[in-house]
Amino acid sequence: MSYNETNVQNANAELEKRLVSDRNDWQDKIKTLIQKIKSVSELADCQVHMLSYRQILLDKIAEFKTIVYKRNASLDKYYRSQYREYTLNYDIKLTSGEKNSFIKAELSALRTQINILESHINYYQECIKTLDNMAFAIRNRIRLNDEEL
């Protein structure tokens, strides 16, 4: 099994670009929904979109968690492979701590990728919380409108 740090670093850069674009898209969607809460006539549309967005985000979280699990499995395999390599085929005898340090440094790009994905999962979870809070805001907006009538 080969591990190419440069390929992973390039993939990380591309991943970050895609995720920034995705965050900007979700930010715009949520801001639009928040603006719709101001108008009673748009509350029904707002509720429908809110629930739809919530489900889309849940699906995306599940998808990203699967990717994280796969990346962690790859990380473990590469770690095991490199540990064996440093134990059997390295010219200098290393302590366990030195082996761990070398391997950690070698696999830093893959660990960075996992951290990027986990950060994006957290972003999605916060978006879901915002959407959940929006449901309460819609309910309160309806109540205010009823009291005004």
N, C-alpha and C positions, 0 to 999 in steps of 0.2 A: 504494500500500500504506500503510495507516494503522497507526500504533502508538499505543496508548493506555496510558500509564503507570499510570493508576489501575486499569484493568482487570487489568493484569498484577500489580499490587500486591495486589489483592483475590484474584486466583487464587493468588498466593504464600501468602497467609494461609490460604486454604482447603487448599492443598496441604500446608502444614506441619501443620495439624490432622490431616489424613488420614494423613500419614506418622508422626506421633507415635503415633496409634492403631495403626498397622501395626507399629511397633517394639515397642509394649507387647504386642501379640498374639504376636509372634515370641519375645519375651522369656519370656512365660508358657509357650509351647510348649516351648522349649528347657529351661527350668527343670523342667518336668514330666518331660521325658526324663531329665534328670540325676537326678531323684529315683528314677526307675524302675531305674536302674543298681544301686541298693542291693539290690534283690531279684532273686535269680537266676531266679525264676519269671517275671519280667516282661522279661527280657533279649531274648527273641525279639520281643516286641511293640515294645520299644524300638528294636531294629534295623530293623524294618519301618518304623516312623514316621521314624526318622532318615534312612533312604534316601529315603523319600517327601518329607520336608521339604527334603532337599538338592536334589531335582529341582525342586520347586516354586520354591525360591529361585533356581536357575539360570534357570528360565523367566522369573521376575520380573526378574532382572538383564538378560536379553536384551531384555525389554519396555522397561525403563527406559533402557537404552542407546539403543534406537531413538528414544525420546522426546528424549533429550539430543541425538542427531544432528539431529533435526528442529528443536529449539530453536536449536542452533548455526547451522543453515542460515538460520533466520529472523533471527537476530542479524546474520549476515553481510549479508543482504538489506537489513535496516533500516539497518545501518551504511553500506552503499553508497548507499542512497537519501538518507540524511541528509547524507552527505559531499557528494553532488552538490547538494543543496539549499543547504548552507552555501557552496558554491563559486559557484553561479550566482545564487541569489535572496536572499542575505542582504544587508542594508543596509550592513554594515561589512565591509571586506575583512579576512579572518582568515588567520593563518598556518596552516600544516598542523597544528602542535601545538595551536593553539587550537581548530581544527575537531575534532581528535581528542578533546580534553578535553570539549568541549560534547557530542559524540556519546556519549562514554563515560558522562557524567552522565545523559543522556537515556535510555540503555539499561541503566541500572544495575539496574532491577527485573527485566529479562529475564535479565541475567547472574546475579542473585541466584537466580532460579528454576533456572537451569542448575546452579548450585553446590549448591542444596538437593537436586536430583535426583542429582547425583554423590555427595553425601554419603550419600544413602540407598543407592546402589549399593555404596558402601564398607561400609555397615552389613551389607548382605546378604552381601557377600564374607566379612566377619568371622564372620557366623553360619555360613556354610559351613565355615569353618576350625574353628569350635567343634564342628560336627557331625562333621567328619573326625576331630578329636581324640577325640570321643565313641566312635567306632568302635574306636579303640585302647583306650579305657577299658573298653569292653564285652569286648574280647578278653582284657584283663588280668583282668577280673572273672571270666570263665569259667575262666581258668587258675588263679586263686586258689581258686575253688570246686572244681576238679578235684584240686588239691593237698590240700585239706582232706578230701576223700573218701579 
